Amino acid sequence: MDKNINHSKEIMGKEFVDNKTEVPMSHYLEKYKELDPHEVSDRCKVNFNETESAFELTVFNTPLLIAYPEFEIKIQGECAYAKVFDSPYAKMLIIRYLIEKCSAPFTGKFMTYREMPWGEVYDKNFNGRCILRLAFGFGSRIDAFSAACEKLGGRKLTHGDASYELPVFENMIIRLVIYEGDDEFPPTSQFLFSDNMAISFTAEDRAVFGDLLIDSIKILSSK
């Protein structure tokens, strides 16, 4: 497999490593401690709770407190898919956003993964990692998919055999569309990202969003 499109999940010892940059999580943890929380609040448009010493974020319709200066994700209230936030990939997604990225306005336009920056380069990987995984996981389980999306705070749409608009990160949205398979054609799916995700997240991070969103739907569909 071409190393440039290898997004496999890797553990080096006990330390998570981002495959795209080869930068270990420890590097991000050190940079996180050096942040000015008020600069982050302004740049990322997130509230910094002085009392809790934590940033307030909403991810997958779940309110989170992100402790500072020692990074830790604290879930506010009950969350049936809490283990998704224990993933090192969820942690990397959030910490990199707070360190490196910024909030961007949503213009109302949605884009495919391929249409976004570096999407053409990583499209084949994203197709196997997210599009096919969703299609074959729920193409014959439309009711379970729909019920899980509604539990995630999704807004039902009219595309395909089932489709939902899901809040994934602050003012960012992913639309999921599923088409059932039949005797002649396999099931298919589509991911559409709000255009501000092209500014606020890298191609790898957008793929991680797809992974974690499917993980959350799988957990909720089994309950």
Secondary structure as the mmCIF struct_conf table of DSSP 4:
data_model
#
loop_
_struct_conf.conf_type_id
_struct_conf.id
_struct_conf.beg_label_comp_id
_struct_conf.beg_label_asym_id
_struct_conf.beg_label_seq_id
_struct_conf.end_label_comp_id
_struct_conf.end_label_asym_id
_struct_conf.end_label_seq_id
HELX_RH_3T_P HELX_RH_3T_P1 LYS A 3 ILE A 5
STRN STRN1 ILE A 11 MET A 12
TURN_TY1_P TURN_TY1_P1 GLY A 13 LYS A 14
STRN STRN2 GLU A 15 ASP A 18
TURN_TY1_P TURN_TY1_P2 ASN A 19 GLU A 22
STRN STRN3 VAL A 23 PRO A 24
HELX_RH_AL_P HELX_RH_AL_P1 MET A 25 LYS A 33
TURN_TY1_P TURN_TY1_P3 GLU A 34 GLU A 34
HELX_RH_AL_P HELX_RH_AL_P2 PRO A 37 CYS A 44
TURN_TY1_P TURN_TY1_P4 LYS A 45 LYS A 45
STRN STRN4 ASN A 47 ASN A 49
TURN_TY1_P TURN_TY1_P5 GLU A 50 SER A 53
STRN STRN5 ALA A 54 VAL A 59
TURN_TY1_P TURN_TY1_P6 PHE A 60 ASN A 61
STRN STRN6 THR A 62 ALA A 67
TURN_TY1_P TURN_TY1_P7 TYR A 68 PHE A 71
STRN STRN7 GLU A 72 ILE A 75
BEND BEND1 GLY A 77 GLY A 77
TURN_TY1_P TURN_TY1_P8 ALA A 80 TYR A 81
HELX_RH_3T_P HELX_RH_3T_P2 ALA A 82 ASP A 86
BEND BEND2 SER A 87 SER A 87
HELX_RH_AL_P HELX_RH_AL_P3 PRO A 88 GLU A 100
BEND BEND3 GLY A 108 GLY A 108
STRN STRN8 PHE A 110 MET A 111
TURN_TY1_P TURN_TY1_P9 TYR A 113 GLU A 115
BEND BEND4 MET A 116 MET A 116
TURN_TY1_P TURN_TY1_P10 PRO A 117 TRP A 118
HELX_RH_AL_P HELX_RH_AL_P4 GLY A 119 PHE A 126
HELX_RH_PI_P HELX_RH_PI_P1 ASN A 127 ILE A 131
HELX_RH_AL_P HELX_RH_AL_P5 LEU A 132 PHE A 138
TURN_TY1_P TURN_TY1_P11 GLY A 139 SER A 140
HELX_RH_AL_P HELX_RH_AL_P6 ILE A 142 LYS A 151
TURN_TY1_P TURN_TY1_P12 LEU A 152 GLY A 153
STRN STRN9 ARG A 155 LYS A 156
BEND BEND5 HIS A 159 ASP A 161
STRN STRN10 ALA A 162 PHE A 169
TURN_TY1_P TURN_TY1_P13 GLU A 170 ASN A 171
STRN STRN11 MET A 172 TYR A 179
BEND BEND6 ASP A 183 PHE A 185
STRN STRN12 THR A 188 SER A 194
TURN_TY1_P TURN_TY1_P14 ASP A 195 ASN A 196
HELX_RH_AL_P HELX_RH_AL_P7 MET A 197 SER A 200
BEND BEND7 PHE A 201 PHE A 201
HELX_RH_AL_P HELX_RH_AL_P8 ALA A 203 SER A 221
TURN_TY1_P TURN_TY1_P15 SER A 222 SER A 222
#
